[in-house]
């Protein structure tokens, strides 16, 4: 059975797409820690990030870097955190989170509540 991320990539579940190429897909996290919180996934369905072959893992990191550069420019944050975390979706993924302090990347804190319009604006800005 396809993971929720594979279904998002296939267009079966809507998302706020940020970027895509032949091998990777990036979209806004719908439960963000910060405006612009983005998930980067490989199109191949692999549960554990370190089970990806070296070329796919390296390519995913380079793809994420391009998005992180746009995130930093768009948000004016000090850095963009790259976090590998989560057991609930068996599909390798990287969280890109704009941060000014380390506490900005505390997954226990309350998530932002953004409107569909806000999500759309952020995704559009990152695509542009």
C-alpha positions in Angstrom: 0.0 0.0 0.0 1.3 3.4 -0.9 2.4 5.8 1.8 0.6 9.1 2.3 3.7 10.8 0.8 3.5 8.6 -2.3 -0.2 9.5 -2.6 0.7 13.2 -2.4 3.4 12.8 -5.1 0.9 11.0 -7.3 -1.6 13.8 -6.9 -4.2 11.7 -5.0 -4.0 13.9 -1.9 -3.7 17.7 -2.3 -0.6 19.5 -1.0 1.1 22.8 -1.2 3.9 21.9 -3.6 7.2 23.8 -3.3 9.4 21.9 -5.8 9.6 18.8 -7.8 12.0 17.0 -10.2 12.3 13.5 -11.6 13.5 12.1 -8.2 12.3 14.3 -5.4 9.3 16.2 -4.2 8.9 19.0 -1.7 5.8 20.3 -0.1 4.7 22.4 3.0 4.1 20.6 6.2 0.5 21.1 7.1 1.4 21.1 10.8 4.3 23.5 10.6 6.7 24.6 13.4 7.4 27.8 11.4 6.1 29.5 8.3 7.8 27.7 5.4 8.3 24.4 7.2 8.8 22.1 4.2 9.1 18.3 3.8 11.5 16.9 1.2 10.9 13.3 0.1 12.4 11.0 -2.5 9.9 9.7 -5.1 11.0 6.2 -4.5 9.2 4.8 -1.5 11.8 3.9 1.1 11.1 3.9 4.8 14.5 4.6 6.4 16.5 7.5 5.0 19.8 5.6 5.5 18.4 2.7 3.4 18.5 5.0 0.4 21.3 4.3 -2.0 24.2 6.9 -1.8 23.3 8.6 -5.0 19.6 9.1 -4.0 20.6 10.3 -0.5 23.1 12.8 -1.8 20.7 14.1 -4.5 18.0 14.5 -1.9 20.4 16.6 0.2 21.3 18.8 -2.7 17.6 19.2 -3.6 16.9 20.2 0.0 19.7 22.7 0.0 18.2 24.5 -3.0 14.9 24.8 -1.1 16.6 25.8 2.1 18.3 28.7 0.3 14.9 30.0 -0.8 13.4 29.5 2.6 16.2 31.5 4.3 15.8 34.3 1.7 12.0 34.4 2.0 11.8 34.3 5.8 15.0 36.1 6.8 15.8 33.4 9.4 19.3 32.9 10.7 19.5 29.3 9.5 17.3 26.5 8.1 17.3 23.4 10.2 17.4 20.0 8.4 15.8 17.4 10.6 15.2 13.7 10.0 12.6 12.7 12.5 9.4 10.7 12.5 8.2 7.1 12.6 4.6 7.7 11.7 5.1 7.8 7.9 7.2 4.9 6.5 8.7 7.1 3.7 12.1 8.8 4.1 11.7 12.5 4.6 13.6 15.6 5.6 12.1 18.5 7.5 13.4 22.0 6.5 12.5 24.5 9.2 13.4 28.2 9.3 15.0 28.9 12.7 16.4 31.8 14.7 16.9 29.8 17.9 17.2 26.1 18.6 13.8 26.2 20.4 12.3 26.9 16.9 12.9 23.3 16.1 11.1 21.8 19.2 8.6 19.3 17.8 6.8 19.3 21.1 5.7 22.9 20.8 2.3 23.9 19.5 2.1 23.9 15.7 1.2 27.0 13.7 -2.4 27.4 12.4 -2.2 28.8 8.9 -5.0 29.5 6.5 -5.1 27.8 3.1 -4.4 31.2 1.6 -1.3 31.6 3.8 -0.1 28.1 2.8 -0.7 29.0 -0.9 1.2 32.3 -0.6 4.2 30.6 1.0 4.3 27.8 -1.5 4.1 30.3 -4.4 6.9 32.4 -2.9 9.1 29.3 -2.6 8.3 28.2 -6.2 9.1 31.6 -7.6 
